[in-house]
Amino acid sequence: MDEETRFIGELIQVEFDKPPLFGKTPPCPDRFVWQEETFAIQETIQEWRDYSRRGRMGMNMRPANLAKAAKRGSWGVGRFYFRVQVADGRVFDIYYDRAPKGQQQKEGSWHLYREVLL
């Protein structure tokens, strides 16, 4: 990617007008809250998925199974990325990380990855 970006890397809360049917494969949210400010998403510019296994998770599979999992994912592994434009014209990359954070938080988490500087 040739565009200039500003890394943020913070957790965010997201809001949906209509809750997703499947929590582990969510669509782009309608809004997100970052640093107590709500950003209304006006347009989804791009979507992509990354089913790469990170860290030690990448070493616990046979190579053939790892290749299959990289194409279609496996439980708790993967990120769903969305490049969005918000109401004030700013562009952000946000993502949903499917990895559970332990017994108390079995759902994944949403992150504000970076701002794309235009």
LINBELRA-V519627 format. One record per pair of residues at least 12 apart in sequence whose C-alpha atoms are under 10 Angstrom apart, sorted by the first residue. I is the first residue (numbers start at 1). J is the second residue. If there is no record, write none. Layout:
I J
I J
This chain:
3 116
3 117
3 118
4 115
4 116
4 117
4 118
5 91
5 92
5 93
5 113
5 114
5 115
5 116
5 117
5 118
6 92
6 113
6 114
6 115
6 116
6 117
7 92
7 93
7 112
7 113
7 114
7 115
7 116
8 92
8 93
8 94
8 111
8 112
8 113
8 114
8 115
9 93
9 94
9 111
9 112
9 113
9 114
9 115
10 34
10 35
10 94
10 110
10 111
10 112
10 113
10 114
11 33
11 34
11 35
11 94
11 95
11 96
11 109
11 110
11 111
11 112
11 113
12 32
12 33
12 34
12 35
12 36
12 94
12 95
12 96
12 109
12 110
12 111
12 112
12 113
13 29
13 31
13 32
13 33
13 34
13 35
13 36
13 38
13 109
13 110
13 111
13 112
14 28
14 29
14 30
14 31
14 32
14 33
14 34
14 38
14 39
14 96
14 109
14 110
14 111
15 28
15 29
15 30
15 31
15 32
15 33
15 38
15 39
15 40
16 28
16 29
16 30
16 31
16 32
17 29
17 30
17 31
18 30
23 96
23 98
23 107
23 108
24 75
24 76
24 77
24 78
24 79
24 80
24 96
24 97
24 98
24 99
24 107
24 108
24 109
25 78
25 79
25 80
25 96
25 97
25 98
26 80
26 96
26 98
27 47
27 80
27 81
27 82
27 96
28 41
28 43
28 44
28 46
28 47
28 80
28 81
28 82
28 83
28 84
28 94
28 95
28 96
29 41
29 44
29 82
29 84
29 94
30 42
30 43
30 44
30 84
30 86
31 86
32 86
32 94
32 110
32 111
32 112
33 112
34 111
34 112
38 86
39 85
39 86
39 87
39 88
39 90
40 84
40 85
40 86
40 87
40 88
41 83
41 84
41 85
41 86
41 87
41 88
41 89
41 90
41 91
41 92
42 84
42 85
42 86
42 87
42 88
42 89
43 83
43 84
43 85
43 86
43 87
43 89
43 91
44 82
44 83
44 84
44 85
44 86
44 91
44 92
44 93
45 82
45 83
45 84
45 85
45 91
45 92
45 93
46 81
46 82
46 83
46 84
46 85
46 93
47 80
47 81
47 82
47 83
47 84
47 93
47 94
47 95
48 79
48 80
48 81
48 82
48 83
48 95
49 70
49 71
49 72
49 73
49 78
49 79
49 80
49 81
49 82
49 95
49 96
50 70
50 71
50 72
50 73
50 77
50 78
50 79
50 80
50 81
50 97
51 66
51 67
51 68
51 69
51 70
51 71
51 72
51 73
51 74
51 76
51 77
51 78
51 79
51 80
51 98
52 66
52 67
52 69
52 70
52 71
52 72
52 73
52 74
52 77
52 78
52 79
53 66
53 69
53 70
53 73
53 74
53 76
53 77
53 78
53 79
54 77
54 78
57 77
74 98
75 98
75 99
75 100
76 97
76 98
76 99
76 100
76 101
76 106
76 107
76 108
77 97
77 98
77 99
77 100
77 108
78 95
78 96
78 97
78 98
78 99
78 108
79 94
79 95
79 96
79 97
79 98
79 99
79 108
79 109
79 110
80 94
80 95
80 96
80 97
80 98
80 110
81 93
81 94
81 95
81 96
81 97
81 110
81 111
81 112
81 113
82 94
82 95
82 96
82 112
82 113
83 95
83 113
83 114
83 115
83 116
84 115
84 116
85 115
85 116
89 118
90 115
90 116
90 117
90 118
91 114
91 115
91 116
91 117
91 118
92 112
92 113
92 114
92 115
92 116
92 117
93 111
93 112
93 113
93 114
93 115
93 116
94 110
94 111
94 112
94 113
94 114
94 115
95 109
95 110
95 111
95 112
95 113
95 114
96 108
96 109
96 110
96 111
96 112
96 113
97 109
97 110
97 111
98 110
